Amino acid sequence: MGKGNPESAGAVIAKDGDAFVADALSKQNKNQCDQLEIHWVASHDANGYKRFKLDMEKLGVPRIEYNGNLDEDLSLILDE
């Protein structure tokens, strides 16, 4: 969901979603998602991107571990 949209968490809760990726989430929204077992990522949190990996593992989404230099590899990744 977009930046500065606090009601966006309500949408994933109302629609009974399984996963939610946002720019930022309030502590209350995080607690609600945890209580409802909704996987969430708040990209502006310190190391927030690491939750994405953990949630993908919990959801059984296949992935490949990346350990390269993103500045050098981004154009190749996007092409693929």
C-alpha positions as a printed Julia matrix, in Angstrom:
80×3 Matrix{Float64}:
   0.0     0.0     0.0
   1.06    3.57   -0.53
   2.92    5.94    1.68
   0.88    7.86    4.25
  -2.27    5.75    3.97
  -3.1     4.63    7.54
  -6.48    3.15    6.61
  -4.82    0.76    4.16
  -4.31   -1.83    6.92
  -8.06   -1.82    7.45
  -8.52   -2.9     3.84
  -6.41   -6.04    4.18
  -8.17   -6.88    7.45
 -11.65   -6.3     5.99
 -10.89   -8.37    2.9
  -9.45  -11.24    5.0
  -6.02  -11.0     3.38
  -3.08  -13.27    4.14
  -0.21  -10.86    3.48
   0.3    -7.12    3.58
   3.26   -5.02    2.4
   3.22   -1.34    3.31
   5.54    1.63    3.44
   4.79    2.07    7.14
   2.38    0.55    9.66
   1.36    1.78   13.09
   2.02   -0.38   16.14
  -1.75   -0.9    16.4
  -1.95   -2.11   12.78
   0.97   -4.49   13.34
  -0.7    -5.88   16.46
  -4.02   -6.35   14.61
  -2.27   -8.18   11.77
  -0.39  -10.37   14.25
  -3.62  -11.25   16.09
  -5.32  -12.13   12.79
  -2.24  -14.05   11.56
  -1.8   -11.7     8.59
   1.8   -11.61    7.4
   2.99   -8.01    7.19
   6.03   -6.04    6.05
   6.61   -2.37    6.85
   9.41   -1.34    4.52
  10.36    1.75    6.53
  11.03   -0.25    9.7
  14.66   -0.89   10.54
  15.43   -4.13    8.65
  11.79   -4.26    7.56
  12.78   -5.92    4.32
  13.94   -8.97    6.3
  10.33   -9.7     7.31
   9.52  -10.16    3.63
  11.87  -13.16    3.41
  10.47  -14.68    6.59
   6.88  -14.23    5.49
   7.57  -15.74    2.07
   9.07  -18.78    3.82
   6.03  -19.09    6.12
   3.7   -18.88    3.1
   5.72  -21.46    1.16
   6.56  -19.06   -1.68
   9.58  -20.31   -3.66
  12.5   -17.93   -3.79
  16.2   -17.79   -4.53
  18.59  -16.28   -2.0
  20.37  -13.21   -3.4
  23.84  -12.33   -2.16
  25.15  -10.09   -4.95
  25.61   -6.37   -5.39
  22.19   -4.89   -6.1
  23.61   -1.68   -7.6
  25.44   -3.73  -10.22
  22.82   -6.42  -10.76
  19.52   -4.51  -10.69
  19.27   -3.97  -14.45
  19.94   -7.69  -15.06
  17.37   -8.7   -12.47
  14.71   -6.42  -13.95
  15.44   -7.67  -17.48
  14.96  -11.26  -16.34
